[in-house]
Amino acid sequence: MSSAPNHGPVNVSETGLSGKPVPAVSLGGHVKQVFSHVRIGNLVAGLSGGVVSTLVLHPLDLVKIRFAVSDGLDVRPKYSGIFHCMRSVWQQEGLRGLYQGVTPNVWGAGASWGLYFLFYNAIKSYTKEGRQTELSATEHLVSAAQAGILTLTITNPIWVTKTRLVLQYNADPSSKQYRGMLDALIKIYRHEGLRGLYKGYVPGLFGTSHGALQFMAYEELKRDYNKYRKAPSEEKLNALEYITMAALSKLFAVATTYPYQVVRARLQDQHNKYNGVIDVIGRTWRNEGAIGFYKGIIPNLIRVTPACCITFVVYENVSRLLMGPSK
């Protein structure tokens, strides 16, 4: 999984989740109406895609995070490239080392993709309710951004835990600060409070623009492709076509939003202390220049592109199986 556009202050008496004008007194009914479009099949399908892709590609996620926080501290191992990093971890800790942090990653990716698809489809269905016209690119973008904010608010503690576990460099299990996901969650909360579990939340909010851009591109690509072949916009595609749409939309989103992931990972890192987002940006720029904001992007692209393809193919097929062709 793997992280919103700044729309300015919103007056809930004037607008709802999808920008529809509603009176203030109907806000509760408005929210209830949105949740009436919730379909558990979307949750199950998204969760399935997230879990499968994470289990297959977690070692590349570990490499990406280690490169993203590479800022010259002596505590960090030095790697000359992706394969050197993977080989070094393998030689020191074996397969177990390459799968450090996999438990919160599976939980996080499964929950994030499941909740994202759940919220996104509910908001999208609500926005389209009673309309004959299809949603615009902007409406897809806003629906996805709203789904991303809701998902991040629920899952941020899991991502903090994953980052901490992935950044344990000592091969000796008895010397490691955290013994596992639950131990990390407890220790972070005990020593840093709720604030510690929500480190990286602010750049994560900006990162919801990543998912929003990706979903917007994915929806538009699918719709335009079906128009090109003169098929209904919701017509099922084959696996290769889904892979192509998912890969193109992911490449577009990554190229646009990657720097926030570096900022977020550095905020969540236990080996360095920053005084917030501005401090991370300032120090990274001073010490490493623009390239510092793109550290880890190659392993990230190598990981997230196939991960996205696997997730979307599994999601599309599981959702069709569970709910039929109409979602």
C-alpha positions as a printed Julia matrix, in Angstrom:
327×3 Matrix{Float64}:
   0.0     0.0     0.0
   3.01    1.33   -0.29
  -0.17    7.55    1.16
  -4.19   14.67    0.02
  -4.77   17.67   -2.04
  -5.33   20.79    0.0
  -8.93   21.79   -0.61
  -8.95   24.47    2.1
 -11.4    24.62    5.01
 -14.7    22.86    4.45
 -17.99   23.98    5.95
 -19.95   20.82    6.72
 -23.16   22.79    6.64
 -22.57   23.47    2.94
 -21.0    20.33    1.6
 -20.76   16.61    2.21
 -18.17   13.96    1.56
 -18.52   14.23   -2.19
 -19.22   17.92   -2.6
 -23.02   17.66   -2.8
 -24.89   20.61   -1.22
 -26.78   19.44    1.88
 -28.38   21.27    4.79
 -26.58   21.01    8.12
 -29.46   19.2     9.79
 -29.16   16.28    7.34
 -25.44   15.59    7.9
 -26.13   12.39    9.84
 -28.47   11.13    7.14
 -25.96   12.21    4.52
 -23.2    10.09    6.08
 -25.62    7.18    6.54
 -26.48    7.42    2.85
 -22.81    7.2     1.9
 -22.34    4.11    4.08
 -25.44    2.51    2.57
 -23.23    2.01   -0.5
 -20.61    0.06    1.45
 -20.08   -3.44    0.05
 -18.07   -5.98    2.05
 -17.05   -7.62   -1.21
 -14.93   -4.56   -2.01
 -13.2    -4.89    1.38
 -12.48   -8.6     0.86
 -11.28   -8.12   -2.72
  -8.99   -5.21   -1.83
  -7.62   -7.02    1.22
  -6.89  -10.11   -0.88
  -4.97   -8.1    -3.46
  -2.97   -6.24   -0.82
  -1.99   -9.39    1.07
  -0.95  -11.36   -2.01
   1.2    -8.56   -3.46
   2.83   -7.85   -0.08
   3.82  -11.46    0.54
   5.39  -11.68   -2.9
   7.27   -8.37   -2.87
   8.06   -7.47    0.76
  11.89   -7.78    0.39
  11.86   -4.93   -2.16
   9.85   -2.8     0.27
  12.53   -3.39    2.91
  15.23   -2.27    0.46
  13.22    0.82   -0.54
  12.82    1.99    3.06
  16.48    1.42    3.91
  17.53    3.53    0.92
  14.92    6.2     1.68
  16.4     6.85    5.15
  20.02    6.6     4.01
  21.37    9.88    5.37
  24.97    9.04    6.34
  24.46    8.02    9.99
  27.09    5.53   11.18
  24.41    3.21   12.58
  23.18    2.43    9.07
  24.77   -0.25    6.85
  26.17    1.05    3.57
  24.77   -0.44    0.37
  26.01    0.12   -3.18
  22.76   -0.9    -4.85
  19.55   -2.91   -4.66
  21.11   -6.33   -5.13
  23.99   -5.54   -2.76
  21.45   -4.6    -0.09
  19.4    -7.77   -0.6
  22.52   -9.95   -0.66
  23.9    -8.34    2.5
  20.65   -8.85    4.41
  20.42  -12.43    3.14
  24.0   -13.23    4.2
  23.53  -11.75    7.68
  20.0   -12.86    8.5
  18.75  -15.16    5.75
  15.19  -15.16    4.46
  13.95  -14.0     7.88
  15.98  -10.81    7.48
  14.44  -10.04    4.07
  11.03  -10.41    5.67
  11.61   -8.14    8.68
   8.47   -6.1     9.2
   6.34   -8.36    6.99
   3.62   -8.83    9.64
   2.66   -5.14    9.92
   3.2    -4.81    6.18
   0.67   -7.58    5.49
  -1.73   -6.09    8.03
  -1.13   -2.59    6.72
  -1.36   -3.4     3.02
  -4.33   -5.7     3.47
  -6.2    -3.2     5.66
  -5.22   -0.22    3.5
  -6.22   -1.72    0.17
  -9.36   -3.28    1.65
 -10.5    -0.07    3.32
  -9.44    2.05    0.36
 -11.52    0.06   -2.11
 -14.38   -0.09    0.4
 -14.48    3.68    1.0
 -13.67    4.61   -2.59
 -16.46    2.54   -4.12
 -18.96    3.72   -1.47
 -18.13    7.39   -2.06
 -18.06    6.9    -5.83
 -21.45    5.12   -5.79
 -22.94    7.85   -3.61
 -21.63   10.58   -5.92
 -23.11    8.8    -8.93
 -26.44    8.05   -7.24
 -29.4     9.12   -9.37
 -27.2    10.25  -12.27
 -27.11    8.91  -15.8
 -23.77   10.54  -16.62
 -20.41    9.02  -15.69
 -18.15   10.57  -13.09
 -15.57   13.1   -14.27
 -11.84   12.75  -13.69
 -12.07   15.37  -10.93
 -14.84   13.42   -9.17
 -12.74   10.26   -9.31
  -9.81   12.25   -7.9
 -11.85   13.7    -5.01
 -13.5    10.35   -4.19
 -10.11    8.64   -4.05
  -8.58   11.42   -1.91
 -11.41   11.17    0.61
 -11.04    7.39    0.74
  -7.3     7.83    1.26
  -7.71   10.18    4.22
 -10.14    7.82    5.95
  -7.85    4.84    5.32
  -4.68    6.61    6.5
  -6.35    7.75    9.73
  -7.13    4.13   10.59
  -3.86    2.51    9.45
  -1.06    5.01   10.22
   0.05    3.21   13.46
   0.59    0.02   11.45
   2.88    1.83    8.99
   4.93    3.39   11.8
   5.4    -0.09   13.26
   6.44   -1.53    9.89
   9.03    1.21    9.34
  10.55    0.67   12.8
  10.81   -3.09   12.29
  12.33   -2.77    8.81
  15.0    -0.38   10.17
  16.38   -2.8    12.76
  19.84   -3.5    11.41
  21.25   -5.85   14.06
  21.27   -9.52   13.03
  21.04  -10.69   16.67
  17.33  -10.97   17.61
  18.15  -10.45   21.32
  19.72   -7.06   20.51
  16.77   -5.73   18.57
  14.64   -2.96   20.03
  11.37   -4.56   18.91
  10.51   -8.27   18.99
   7.55   -7.99   16.63
   4.54   -5.97   15.58
   2.63   -6.07   18.88
   5.78   -5.39   20.92
   6.59   -2.4    18.69
   3.05   -1.0    18.96
   3.14   -1.25   22.76
   6.63    0.24   23.12
   5.97    3.11   20.72
   2.76    3.99   22.56
   4.39    3.62   25.98
   7.44    5.77   25.21
   6.05    8.21   22.61
   2.31    8.15   23.17
  -0.35    8.48   20.49
   1.85   11.1    18.82
   4.47    8.41   18.16
   1.94    6.15   16.46
   0.92    9.02   14.18
   4.4    10.11   13.11
   4.4    10.73    9.38
   0.64   11.36    9.35
   0.91   14.87    7.89
   3.09   13.87    4.91
   0.86   10.81    4.7
  -2.1    13.14    4.17
  -0.26   14.73    1.29
   0.48   11.21    0.14
  -3.2    10.47   -0.29
  -2.8    12.52   -3.45
  -0.72    9.58   -4.72
  -3.63    7.16   -4.4
  -6.05    9.78   -5.71
  -3.95   10.4    -8.83
  -3.46    6.67   -9.34
  -7.18    5.84   -9.07
  -8.14    8.78  -11.28
  -5.68    7.65  -13.97
  -6.77    4.0   -13.62
 -10.48    4.84  -13.98
  -9.88    7.18  -16.92
  -7.63    4.68  -18.7
 -10.18    1.88  -18.31
 -13.05    4.1   -19.48
 -11.17    5.53  -22.48
  -9.95    2.07  -23.48
 -13.49    0.66  -23.4
 -14.72    3.65  -25.41
 -11.97    2.99  -27.94
 -13.13   -0.6   -28.38
 -16.79    0.52  -28.29
 -17.63   -1.43  -25.14
 -19.54   -0.36  -21.99
 -17.35    1.62  -19.59
 -17.63   -1.11  -16.88
 -16.87   -3.97  -19.28
 -14.51   -6.55  -17.78
 -10.97   -6.54  -19.19
  -8.53   -9.42  -19.37
  -5.61   -9.8   -16.96
  -3.04   -8.26  -19.32
  -5.26   -5.21  -19.9
  -5.76   -4.71  -16.15
  -1.99   -5.05  -15.63
  -1.31   -2.41  -18.3
  -3.83    0.07  -16.83
  -2.54   -0.5   -13.29
   1.12   -0.14  -14.28
   0.6     3.09  -16.24
  -1.49    4.66  -13.46
   1.07    3.65  -10.81
   4.03    5.04  -12.77
   2.18    8.34  -13.18
   1.4     8.55   -9.44
   4.9     7.57   -8.27
   6.67   10.04  -10.53
   4.41   12.81   -9.21
   4.43   12.15   -5.46
   7.51   10.12   -4.41
   9.28   12.77   -2.25
   6.59   12.61    0.44
   7.45    8.94    1.03
  11.05    9.86    1.83
   9.9    12.58    4.24
   7.44   10.21    5.89
   9.95    7.37    6.3
  12.49    9.73    7.87
   9.93   11.04   10.34
   9.09    7.46   11.37
  12.73    6.35   11.65
  13.93    5.66   15.22
  17.62    6.47   14.47
  17.2    10.17   13.78
  15.19   12.96   15.35
  13.39   15.65   13.39
  11.21   18.53   14.57
   8.5    17.91   12.0
   7.99   17.94    8.26
   9.68   21.3     7.62
  12.79   20.16    9.52
  13.01   16.96    7.44
  12.64   18.88    4.18
  15.18   21.54    5.2
  17.84   19.13    6.41
  17.4    16.76    3.47
  17.72   19.65    1.01
  20.78   21.13    2.75
  22.61   17.84    3.16
  21.61   15.9     0.06
  19.98   18.28   -2.41
  17.04   17.4    -4.64
  18.31   13.85   -5.13
  17.75   13.19   -1.43
  13.99   13.34   -1.98
  14.19   10.57   -4.57
  16.35    8.1    -2.66
  14.93    4.61   -2.97
  12.75    5.44   -5.98
  14.23    2.69   -8.19
  13.58   -0.17   -5.74
  10.25    1.5    -5.02
   9.28    1.44   -8.71
  10.51   -2.13   -9.06
   8.37   -3.08   -6.07
   5.21   -0.97   -6.38
   4.59   -1.43  -10.1
   4.23   -5.24   -9.97
   2.6    -4.93   -6.52
  -0.02   -2.58   -7.96
  -0.58   -4.88  -10.94
  -1.03   -7.94   -8.68
  -3.32   -6.02   -6.33
  -5.59   -4.68   -9.06
  -5.82   -7.96  -10.98
  -6.68   -9.87   -7.78
  -9.12   -7.13   -6.73
 -10.94   -6.97  -10.07
 -11.33  -10.74  -10.27
 -12.27  -11.33   -6.63
 -14.79   -8.47   -6.68
 -16.37   -9.84   -9.86
 -16.52  -13.29   -8.25
 -18.12  -11.98   -5.07
 -20.4    -9.28   -6.44
 -20.82   -9.96  -10.14
 -19.99   -7.61  -13.03
 -21.73   -4.59  -11.49
 -19.72   -3.01   -8.63
